[in-house]
Amino acid sequence: MIELIFVACLTTGAGLCEEKVQAFLPDIGVMGCMMTAQQQLAQWAAAHPTHRIERWSCGWADQRPSKA
């Protein structure tokens, strides 16, 4: 499964950031994720006006380091 991983931070406070993940179907591929990511992120940002997106990336879900 392909994931769009991004870090969203509150606009009112420094250091108040959280990692978010949006899953895509595997047949979209990493390039498909990269091509649609800006549109997906813009929609998310419009729905969450108190946050800003700090950074983002696309990758395979099983290659992301797990949080223990």
PDB file of N, CA, C and O in Angstrom:
ATOM      1  N   MET A   1       0.839  -1.172   0.000  1.00  0.00           N
ATOM      2  CA  MET A   1       0.000   0.000   0.000  1.00  0.00           C
ATOM      3  C   MET A   1       0.890   1.245   0.000  1.00  0.00           C
ATOM      4  O   MET A   1       1.890   1.316   0.714  1.00  0.00           O
ATOM      5  N   ILE A   2       0.502   2.210  -0.811  1.00  0.00           N
ATOM      6  CA  ILE A   2       1.221   3.483  -0.901  1.00  0.00           C
ATOM      7  C   ILE A   2       0.623   4.444   0.126  1.00  0.00           C
ATOM      8  O   ILE A   2      -0.592   4.489   0.319  1.00  0.00           O
ATOM      9  N   GLU A   3       1.487   5.202   0.771  1.00  0.00           N
ATOM     10  CA  GLU A   3       1.035   6.176   1.766  1.00  0.00           C
ATOM     11  C   GLU A   3       1.551   7.563   1.446  1.00  0.00           C
ATOM     12  O   GLU A   3       2.683   7.737   0.994  1.00  0.00           O
ATOM     13  N   LEU A   4       0.705   8.538   1.687  1.00  0.00           N
ATOM     14  CA  LEU A   4       1.103   9.949   1.692  1.00  0.00           C
ATOM     15  C   LEU A   4       1.299  10.294   3.156  1.00  0.00           C
ATOM     16  O   LEU A   4       0.342  10.308   3.930  1.00  0.00           O
ATOM     17  N   ILE A   5       2.531  10.570   3.534  1.00  0.00           N
ATOM     18  CA  ILE A   5       2.875  10.876   4.919  1.00  0.00           C
ATOM     19  C   ILE A   5       3.184  12.361   4.990  1.00  0.00           C
ATOM     20  O   ILE A   5       3.988  12.873   4.211  1.00  0.00           O
ATOM     21  N   PHE A   6       2.546  13.049   5.924  1.00  0.00           N
ATOM     22  CA  PHE A   6       2.828  14.476   6.063  1.00  0.00           C
ATOM     23  C   PHE A   6       2.814  14.881   7.527  1.00  0.00           C
ATOM     24  O   PHE A   6       2.204  14.223   8.371  1.00  0.00           O
ATOM     25  N   VAL A   7       3.499  15.978   7.806  1.00  0.00           N
ATOM     26  CA  VAL A   7       3.554  16.527   9.153  1.00  0.00           C
ATOM     27  C   VAL A   7       2.744  17.812   9.146  1.00  0.00           C
ATOM     28  O   VAL A   7       3.008  18.733   8.373  1.00  0.00           O
ATOM     29  N   ALA A   8       1.751  17.851  10.028  1.00  0.00           N
ATOM     30  CA  ALA A   8       0.890  19.023  10.160  1.00  0.00           C
ATOM     31  C   ALA A   8       1.152  19.669  11.513  1.00  0.00           C
ATOM     32  O   ALA A   8       1.211  18.990  12.537  1.00  0.00           O
ATOM     33  N   CYS A   9       1.309  20.987  11.504  1.00  0.00           N
ATOM     34  CA  CYS A   9       1.592  21.729  12.731  1.00  0.00           C
ATOM     35  C   CYS A   9       0.506  22.769  12.959  1.00  0.00           C
ATOM     36  O   CYS A   9      -0.028  23.346  12.012  1.00  0.00           O
ATOM     37  N   LEU A  10       0.188  23.000  14.224  1.00  0.00           N
ATOM     38  CA  LEU A  10      -0.739  24.068  14.557  1.00  0.00           C
ATOM     39  C   LEU A  10      -0.112  25.401  14.176  1.00  0.00           C
ATOM     40  O   LEU A  10       1.080  25.612  14.402  1.00  0.00           O
ATOM     41  N   THR A  11      -0.890  26.289  13.609  1.00  0.00           N
ATOM     42  CA  THR A  11      -0.353  27.589  13.209  1.00  0.00           C
ATOM     43  C   THR A  11      -0.122  28.498  14.405  1.00  0.00           C
ATOM     44  O   THR A  11       0.629  29.468  14.308  1.00  0.00           O
ATOM     45  N   THR A  12      -0.764  28.193  15.542  1.00  0.00           N
ATOM     46  CA  THR A  12      -0.656  29.055  16.717  1.00  0.00           C
ATOM     47  C   THR A  12       0.468  28.675  17.668  1.00  0.00           C
ATOM     48  O   THR A  12       0.793  29.455  18.564  1.00  0.00           O
ATOM     49  N   GLY A  13       1.068  27.511  17.505  1.00  0.00           N
ATOM     50  CA  GLY A  13       2.095  27.102  18.462  1.00  0.00           C
ATOM     51  C   GLY A  13       3.265  26.412  17.806  1.00  0.00           C
ATOM     52  O   GLY A  13       3.093  25.544  16.950  1.00  0.00           O
ATOM     53  N   ALA A  14       4.451  26.803  18.213  1.00  0.00           N
ATOM     54  CA  ALA A  14       5.654  26.169  17.686  1.00  0.00           C
ATOM     55  C   ALA A  14       5.833  24.797  18.333  1.00  0.00           C
ATOM     56  O   ALA A  14       5.641  24.634  19.538  1.00  0.00           O
ATOM     57  N   GLY A  15       6.195  23.840  17.530  1.00  0.00           N
ATOM     58  CA  GLY A  15       6.476  22.509  18.053  1.00  0.00           C
ATOM     59  C   GLY A  15       5.264  21.624  18.266  1.00  0.00           C
ATOM     60  O   GLY A  15       5.410  20.491  18.724  1.00  0.00           O
ATOM     61  N   LEU A  16       4.075  22.104  17.950  1.00  0.00           N
ATOM     62  CA  LEU A  16       2.873  21.297  18.090  1.00  0.00           C
ATOM     63  C   LEU A  16       2.542  20.673  16.741  1.00  0.00           C
ATOM     64  O   LEU A  16       1.652  21.129  16.023  1.00  0.00           O
ATOM     65  N   CYS A  17       3.285  19.615  16.416  1.00  0.00           N
ATOM     66  CA  CYS A  17       3.170  18.968  15.122  1.00  0.00           C
ATOM     67  C   CYS A  17       2.792  17.503  15.299  1.00  0.00           C
ATOM     68  O   CYS A  17       3.058  16.894  16.335  1.00  0.00           O
ATOM     69  N   GLU A  18       2.168  16.954  14.264  1.00  0.00           N
ATOM     70  CA  GLU A  18       1.714  15.578  14.306  1.00  0.00           C
ATOM     71  C   GLU A  18       1.857  14.961  12.917  1.00  0.00           C
ATOM     72  O   GLU A  18       1.549  15.596  11.909  1.00  0.00           O
ATOM     73  N   GLU A  19       2.332  13.712  12.879  1.00  0.00           N
ATOM     74  CA  GLU A  19       2.427  13.001  11.611  1.00  0.00           C
ATOM     75  C   GLU A  19       1.067  12.447  11.235  1.00  0.00           C
ATOM     76  O   GLU A  19       0.374  11.861  12.067  1.00  0.00           O
ATOM     77  N   LYS A  20       0.687  12.635   9.985  1.00  0.00           N
ATOM     78  CA  LYS A  20      -0.574  12.136   9.439  1.00  0.00           C
ATOM     79  C   LYS A  20      -0.255  11.219   8.272  1.00  0.00           C
ATOM     80  O   LYS A  20       0.760  11.382   7.595  1.00  0.00           O
ATOM     81  N   VAL A  21      -1.142  10.245   8.046  1.00  0.00           N
ATOM     82  CA  VAL A  21      -0.944   9.291   6.956  1.00  0.00           C
ATOM     83  C   VAL A  21      -2.242   9.136   6.187  1.00  0.00           C
ATOM     84  O   VAL A  21      -3.312   8.972   6.774  1.00  0.00           O
ATOM     85  N   GLN A  22      -2.137   9.191   4.870  1.00  0.00           N
ATOM     86  CA  GLN A  22      -3.275   8.909   4.004  1.00  0.00           C
ATOM     87  C   GLN A  22      -2.873   7.757   3.101  1.00  0.00           C
ATOM     88  O   GLN A  22      -1.875   7.847   2.386  1.00  0.00           O
ATOM     89  N   ALA A  23      -3.636   6.680   3.126  1.00  0.00           N
ATOM     90  CA  ALA A  23      -3.304   5.497   2.342  1.00  0.00           C
ATOM     91  C   ALA A  23      -3.924   5.579   0.950  1.00  0.00           C
ATOM     92  O   ALA A  23      -5.028   6.095   0.774  1.00  0.00           O
ATOM     93  N   PHE A  24      -3.197   5.062  -0.026  1.00  0.00           N
ATOM     94  CA  PHE A  24      -3.671   4.952  -1.403  1.00  0.00           C
ATOM     95  C   PHE A  24      -3.680   3.474  -1.776  1.00  0.00           C
ATOM     96  O   PHE A  24      -3.012   2.665  -1.132  1.00  0.00           O
ATOM     97  N   LEU A  25      -4.426   3.126  -2.802  1.00  0.00           N
ATOM     98  CA  LEU A  25      -4.404   1.756  -3.303  1.00  0.00           C
ATOM     99  C   LEU A  25      -3.033   1.453  -3.890  1.00  0.00           C
ATOM    100  O   LEU A  25      -2.387   2.351  -4.430  1.00  0.00           O
ATOM    101  N   PRO A  26      -2.577   0.213  -3.796  1.00  0.00           N
ATOM    102  CA  PRO A  26      -1.227  -0.111  -4.277  1.00  0.00           C
ATOM    103  C   PRO A  26      -1.013   0.144  -5.766  1.00  0.00           C
ATOM    104  O   PRO A  26       0.113   0.417  -6.183  1.00  0.00           O
ATOM    105  N   ASP A  27      -2.070   0.061  -6.575  1.00  0.00           N
ATOM    106  CA  ASP A  27      -1.878   0.225  -8.014  1.00  0.00           C
ATOM    107  C   ASP A  27      -1.633   1.674  -8.445  1.00  0.00           C
ATOM    108  O   ASP A  27      -1.330   1.919  -9.613  1.00  0.00           O
ATOM    109  N   ILE A  28      -1.757   2.630  -7.535  1.00  0.00           N
ATOM    110  CA  ILE A  28      -1.480   4.031  -7.887  1.00  0.00           C
ATOM    111  C   ILE A  28       0.030   4.260  -8.007  1.00  0.00           C
ATOM    112  O   ILE A  28       0.459   5.101  -8.797  1.00  0.00           O
ATOM    113  N   GLY A  29       0.823   3.543  -7.256  1.00  0.00           N
ATOM    114  CA  GLY A  29       2.271   3.678  -7.302  1.00  0.00           C
ATOM    115  C   GLY A  29       2.766   4.953  -6.632  1.00  0.00           C
ATOM    116  O   GLY A  29       1.989   5.870  -6.365  1.00  0.00           O
ATOM    117  N   VAL A  30       4.046   4.997  -6.368  1.00  0.00           N
ATOM    118  CA  VAL A  30       4.640   6.157  -5.704  1.00  0.00           C
ATOM    119  C   VAL A  30       4.538   7.396  -6.590  1.00  0.00           C
ATOM    120  O   VAL A  30       4.263   8.486  -6.090  1.00  0.00           O
ATOM    121  N   MET A  31       4.754   7.249  -7.894  1.00  0.00           N
ATOM    122  CA  MET A  31       4.653   8.405  -8.797  1.00  0.00           C
ATOM    123  C   MET A  31       3.228   8.946  -8.827  1.00  0.00           C
ATOM    124  O   MET A  31       3.029  10.160  -8.860  1.00  0.00           O
ATOM    125  N   GLY A  32       2.240   8.062  -8.815  1.00  0.00           N
ATOM    126  CA  GLY A  32       0.846   8.501  -8.770  1.00  0.00           C
ATOM    127  C   GLY A  32       0.554   9.272  -7.498  1.00  0.00           C
ATOM    128  O   GLY A  32      -0.157  10.277  -7.519  1.00  0.00           O
ATOM    129  N   CYS A  33       1.103   8.799  -6.397  1.00  0.00           N
ATOM    130  CA  CYS A  33       0.955   9.501  -5.118  1.00  0.00           C
ATOM    131  C   CYS A  33       1.586  10.885  -5.209  1.00  0.00           C
ATOM    132  O   CYS A  33       0.984  11.874  -4.791  1.00  0.00           O
ATOM    133  N   MET A  34       2.787  10.955  -5.750  1.00  0.00           N
ATOM    134  CA  MET A  34       3.487  12.245  -5.855  1.00  0.00           C
ATOM    135  C   MET A  34       2.723  13.219  -6.757  1.00  0.00           C
ATOM    136  O   MET A  34       2.719  14.425  -6.512  1.00  0.00           O
ATOM    137  N   MET A  35       2.080  12.694  -7.795  1.00  0.00           N
ATOM    138  CA  MET A  35       1.360  13.551  -8.732  1.00  0.00           C
ATOM    139  C   MET A  35       0.056  14.085  -8.139  1.00  0.00           C
ATOM    140  O   MET A  35      -0.388  15.171  -8.513  1.00  0.00           O
ATOM    141  N   THR A  36      -0.558  13.347  -7.228  1.00  0.00           N
ATOM    142  CA  THR A  36      -1.831  13.778  -6.645  1.00  0.00           C
ATOM    143  C   THR A  36      -1.674  14.347  -5.243  1.00  0.00           C
ATOM    144  O   THR A  36      -2.649  14.835  -4.672  1.00  0.00           O
ATOM    145  N   ALA A  37      -0.494  14.298  -4.683  1.00  0.00           N
ATOM    146  CA  ALA A  37      -0.281  14.704  -3.292  1.00  0.00           C
ATOM    147  C   ALA A  37      -0.640  16.165  -3.036  1.00  0.00           C
ATOM    148  O   ALA A  37      -1.295  16.466  -2.037  1.00  0.00           O
ATOM    149  N   GLN A  38      -0.232  17.068  -3.905  1.00  0.00           N
ATOM    150  CA  GLN A  38      -0.505  18.484  -3.651  1.00  0.00           C
ATOM    151  C   GLN A  38      -2.001  18.762  -3.595  1.00  0.00           C
ATOM    152  O   GLN A  38      -2.455  19.553  -2.768  1.00  0.00           O
ATOM    153  N   GLN A  39      -2.764  18.122  -4.465  1.00  0.00           N
ATOM    154  CA  GLN A  39      -4.215  18.301  -4.439  1.00  0.00           C
ATOM    155  C   GLN A  39      -4.803  17.741  -3.142  1.00  0.00           C
ATOM    156  O   GLN A  39      -5.656  18.377  -2.523  1.00  0.00           O
ATOM    157  N   GLN A  40      -4.354  16.562  -2.732  1.00  0.00           N
ATOM    158  CA  GLN A  40      -4.834  15.952  -1.492  1.00  0.00           C
ATOM    159  C   GLN A  40      -4.467  16.810  -0.282  1.00  0.00           C
ATOM    160  O   GLN A  40      -5.279  16.999   0.623  1.00  0.00           O
ATOM    161  N   LEU A  41      -3.250  17.322  -0.275  1.00  0.00           N
ATOM    162  CA  LEU A  41      -2.798  18.158   0.838  1.00  0.00           C
ATOM    163  C   LEU A  41      -3.548  19.487   0.872  1.00  0.00           C
ATOM    164  O   LEU A  41      -3.858  19.993   1.950  1.00  0.00           O
ATOM    165  N   ALA A  42      -3.840  20.048  -0.283  1.00  0.00           N
ATOM    166  CA  ALA A  42      -4.595  21.306  -0.336  1.00  0.00           C
ATOM    167  C   ALA A  42      -6.008  21.097   0.220  1.00  0.00           C
ATOM    168  O   ALA A  42      -6.525  21.952   0.940  1.00  0.00           O
ATOM    169  N   GLN A  43      -6.626  19.967  -0.111  1.00  0.00           N
ATOM    170  CA  GLN A  43      -7.957  19.665   0.423  1.00  0.00           C
ATOM    171  C   GLN A  43      -7.900  19.494   1.940  1.00  0.00           C
ATOM    172  O   GLN A  43      -8.771  19.984   2.659  1.00  0.00           O
ATOM    173  N   TRP A  44      -6.871  18.797   2.419  1.00  0.00           N
ATOM    174  CA  TRP A  44      -6.734  18.586   3.864  1.00  0.00           C
ATOM    175  C   TRP A  44      -6.524  19.939   4.557  1.00  0.00           C
ATOM    176  O   TRP A  44      -7.151  20.218   5.579  1.00  0.00           O
ATOM    177  N   ALA A  45      -5.653  20.768   4.006  1.00  0.00           N
ATOM    178  CA  ALA A  45      -5.357  22.067   4.605  1.00  0.00           C
ATOM    179  C   ALA A  45      -6.604  22.962   4.624  1.00  0.00           C
ATOM    180  O   ALA A  45      -6.823  23.697   5.587  1.00  0.00           O
ATOM    181  N   ALA A  46      -7.411  22.904   3.576  1.00  0.00           N
ATOM    182  CA  ALA A  46      -8.638  23.700   3.540  1.00  0.00           C
ATOM    183  C   ALA A  46      -9.615  23.254   4.621  1.00  0.00           C
ATOM    184  O   ALA A  46     -10.350  24.074   5.171  1.00  0.00           O
ATOM    185  N   ALA A  47      -9.628  21.964   4.926  1.00  0.00           N
ATOM    186  CA  ALA A  47     -10.523  21.428   5.959  1.00  0.00           C
ATOM    187  C   ALA A  47      -9.972  21.630   7.373  1.00  0.00           C
ATOM    188  O   ALA A  47     -10.699  21.468   8.352  1.00  0.00           O
ATOM    189  N   HIS A  48      -8.688  21.983   7.478  1.00  0.00           N
ATOM    190  CA  HIS A  48      -8.030  22.173   8.779  1.00  0.00           C
ATOM    191  C   HIS A  48      -7.293  23.513   8.786  1.00  0.00           C
ATOM    192  O   HIS A  48      -6.063  23.537   8.768  1.00  0.00           O
ATOM    193  N   PRO A  49      -8.027  24.627   8.812  1.00  0.00           N
ATOM    194  CA  PRO A  49      -7.394  25.947   8.681  1.00  0.00           C
ATOM    195  C   PRO A  49      -6.486  26.351   9.841  1.00  0.00           C
ATOM    196  O   PRO A  49      -5.732  27.316   9.712  1.00  0.00           O
ATOM    197  N   THR A  50      -6.535  25.650  10.957  1.00  0.00           N
ATOM    198  CA  THR A  50      -5.661  25.987  12.089  1.00  0.00           C
ATOM    199  C   THR A  50      -4.322  25.261  12.014  1.00  0.00           C
ATOM    200  O   THR A  50      -3.507  25.363  12.931  1.00  0.00           O
ATOM    201  N   HIS A  51      -4.092  24.528  10.922  1.00  0.00           N
ATOM    202  CA  HIS A  51      -2.843  23.779  10.742  1.00  0.00           C
ATOM    203  C   HIS A  51      -2.134  24.227   9.474  1.00  0.00           C
ATOM    204  O   HIS A  51      -2.739  24.789   8.560  1.00  0.00           O
ATOM    205  N   ARG A  52      -0.845  23.964   9.447  1.00  0.00           N
ATOM    206  CA  ARG A  52      -0.060  24.143   8.230  1.00  0.00           C
ATOM    207  C   ARG A  52       0.700  22.838   7.987  1.00  0.00           C
ATOM    208  O   ARG A  52       1.052  22.130   8.931  1.00  0.00           O
ATOM    209  N   ILE A  53       0.943  22.536   6.742  1.00  0.00           N
ATOM    210  CA  ILE A  53       1.679  21.317   6.399  1.00  0.00           C
ATOM    211  C   ILE A  53       3.149  21.673   6.318  1.00  0.00           C
ATOM    212  O   ILE A  53       3.560  22.526   5.530  1.00  0.00           O
ATOM    213  N   GLU A  54       3.920  21.016   7.133  1.00  0.00           N
ATOM    214  CA  GLU A  54       5.346  21.298   7.264  1.00  0.00           C
ATOM    215  C   GLU A  54       6.165  20.576   6.195  1.00  0.00           C
ATOM    216  O   GLU A  54       7.047  21.176   5.580  1.00  0.00           O
ATOM    217  N   ARG A  55       5.876  19.280   5.968  1.00  0.00           N
ATOM    218  CA  ARG A  55       6.590  18.491   4.954  1.00  0.00           C
ATOM    219  C   ARG A  55       5.749  17.270   4.614  1.00  0.00           C
ATOM    220  O   ARG A  55       4.838  16.901   5.355  1.00  0.00           O
ATOM    221  N   TRP A  56       6.068  16.645   3.476  1.00  0.00           N
ATOM    222  CA  TRP A  56       5.331  15.465   3.062  1.00  0.00           C
ATOM    223  C   TRP A  56       6.206  14.573   2.197  1.00  0.00           C
ATOM    224  O   TRP A  56       7.224  15.006   1.659  1.00  0.00           O
ATOM    225  N   SER A  57       5.786  13.310   2.075  1.00  0.00           N
ATOM    226  CA  SER A  57       6.464  12.359   1.202  1.00  0.00           C
ATOM    227  C   SER A  57       5.501  11.222   0.872  1.00  0.00           C
ATOM    228  O   SER A  57       4.476  11.046   1.530  1.00  0.00           O
ATOM    229  N   CYS A  58       5.845  10.467  -0.145  1.00  0.00           N
ATOM    230  CA  CYS A  58       5.089   9.283  -0.537  1.00  0.00           C
ATOM    231  C   CYS A  58       6.001   8.073  -0.419  1.00  0.00           C
ATOM    232  O   CYS A  58       7.204   8.168  -0.661  1.00  0.00           O
ATOM    233  N   GLY A  59       5.428   6.942  -0.047  1.00  0.00           N
ATOM    234  CA  GLY A  59       6.239   5.726   0.044  1.00  0.00           C
ATOM    235  C   GLY A  59       5.378   4.506   0.313  1.00  0.00           C
ATOM    236  O   GLY A  59       4.171   4.605   0.530  1.00  0.00           O
ATOM    237  N   TRP A  60       6.023   3.366   0.294  1.00  0.00           N
ATOM    238  CA  TRP A  60       5.359   2.111   0.575  1.00  0.00           C
ATOM    239  C   TRP A  60       5.142   1.998   2.087  1.00  0.00           C
ATOM    240  O   TRP A  60       6.042   2.305   2.868  1.00  0.00           O
ATOM    241  N   ALA A  61       3.970   1.565   2.493  1.00  0.00           N
ATOM    242  CA  ALA A  61       3.625   1.460   3.905  1.00  0.00           C
ATOM    243  C   ALA A  61       4.561   0.546   4.662  1.00  0.00           C
ATOM    244  O   ALA A  61       4.930   0.845   5.797  1.00  0.00           O
ATOM    245  N   ASP A  62       4.954  -0.567   4.056  1.00  0.00           N
ATOM    246  CA  ASP A  62       5.804  -1.532   4.761  1.00  0.00           C
ATOM    247  C   ASP A  62       7.268  -1.089   4.844  1.00  0.00           C
ATOM    248  O   ASP A  62       8.069  -1.760   5.494  1.00  0.00           O
ATOM    249  N   GLN A  63       7.631   0.011   4.209  1.00  0.00           N
ATOM    250  CA  GLN A  63       9.010   0.507   4.273  1.00  0.00           C
ATOM    251  C   GLN A  63       9.160   1.670   5.243  1.00  0.00           C
ATOM    252  O   GLN A  63      10.267   2.161   5.465  1.00  0.00           O
ATOM    253  N   ARG A  64       8.045   2.109   5.821  1.00  0.00           N
ATOM    254  CA  ARG A  64       8.098   3.208   6.790  1.00  0.00           C
ATOM    255  C   ARG A  64       8.494   2.633   8.142  1.00  0.00           C
ATOM    256  O   ARG A  64       7.958   1.601   8.546  1.00  0.00           O
ATOM    257  N   PRO A  65       9.429   3.278   8.858  1.00  0.00           N
ATOM    258  CA  PRO A  65       9.799   2.768  10.176  1.00  0.00           C
ATOM    259  C   PRO A  65       8.588   2.795  11.099  1.00  0.00           C
ATOM    260  O   PRO A  65       7.866   3.790  11.156  1.00  0.00           O
ATOM    261  N   SER A  66       8.370   1.705  11.816  1.00  0.00           N
ATOM    262  CA  SER A  66       7.246   1.659  12.752  1.00  0.00           C
ATOM    263  C   SER A  66       7.624   2.391  14.039  1.00  0.00           C
ATOM    264  O   SER A  66       8.786   2.415  14.443  1.00  0.00           O
ATOM    265  N   LYS A  67       6.611   2.987  14.672  1.00  0.00           N
ATOM    266  CA  LYS A  67       6.830   3.675  15.938  1.00  0.00           C
ATOM    267  C   LYS A  67       6.559   2.687  17.057  1.00  0.00           C
ATOM    268  O   LYS A  67       5.509   2.045  17.098  1.00  0.00           O
ATOM    269  N   ALA A  68       7.499   2.576  17.947  1.00  0.00           N
ATOM    270  CA  ALA A  68       7.339   1.632  19.064  1.00  0.00           C
ATOM    271  C   ALA A  68       6.847   2.333  20.307  1.00  0.00           C
ATOM    272  O   ALA A  68       6.656   1.694  21.342  1.00  0.00           O
TER     273      ALA A  68
END
